[in-house]
Amino acid sequence: MDAVGSDRADFKVNPLIVFRSVILLASLVEIVALPAISEGHAFPVHSEPRGGWTVSNSPPKVTTWFDGELEPVFSTITVYNSVKQQVDKGNSRVTGSDGTVLEVDLPNLAAGSYRVFWKALSKDTHITEGDFTFTIAGRSSEK
């Protein structure tokens, strides 16, 4: 017996209670960690011209806003015409005071369909990529 009069030799750990406690703790850690993990990816929230839209004139540039800060060296945006020729000016860049805007300048483009490809590396090294199209209905000449 100890000083308070109990016999600790009879104390046993119930394995089921330990297992349940470990599972509960792991679940709580996952619930807390998952939102932080999902916030690491940068996804587009808006673009100009907008994906799927038809514009009347050739836009001066394609701009895409993201929901997280981008790594400028590894984030790119390119524009291709319907015969898969790159038509942007090759000056893809991250802009904006918070580093969440990806854009590329365009020459005066002819009427037709264009596909924009983007690849974004968020500051915490998660890569996302995608594409969208827009159409020019106006009359301008491709240079």
Phi, psi and omega in degrees: 000151179263191186293337180262003174090018178250154180257100184286350179293337180275353183286125179232144177271127179279116182301327179294320178294320178296315180300313179298321180294319178295315179298317179298315180296317179297320179295318178296319178297318180296318180297321180285322186280326185301316178300322179294323180292316183291334179287350183285340181272139178262120180242145179292142178245343183193149175219158176223116358293157181287148179300132178084353184275159172250127179250156185277333181227161178297124178286151179287337180199166172250129181233133177231129178263138181245162181272007178208163181291139183255152173273112188300323185294328187247010179252129185223158174217133181224156182233132181236148176274185185290344177256022173064035173259134177290128185242356179282175183275004176072022181243046178304138183203156173264131180228190179091148182295335180254007177069031183247009183244131178242128183213161177213141179280152180237146168284180176289112185264150177285163174300142180152187182258140182228145179243131180255126175248133178230150175221125185235129173253115179286163183301334179262023170075019174269133182257133171232153178208160180184187179207163174206165180241158169214161183234141174255121182264342184288180179251104173217165183251136180283133180248000000 
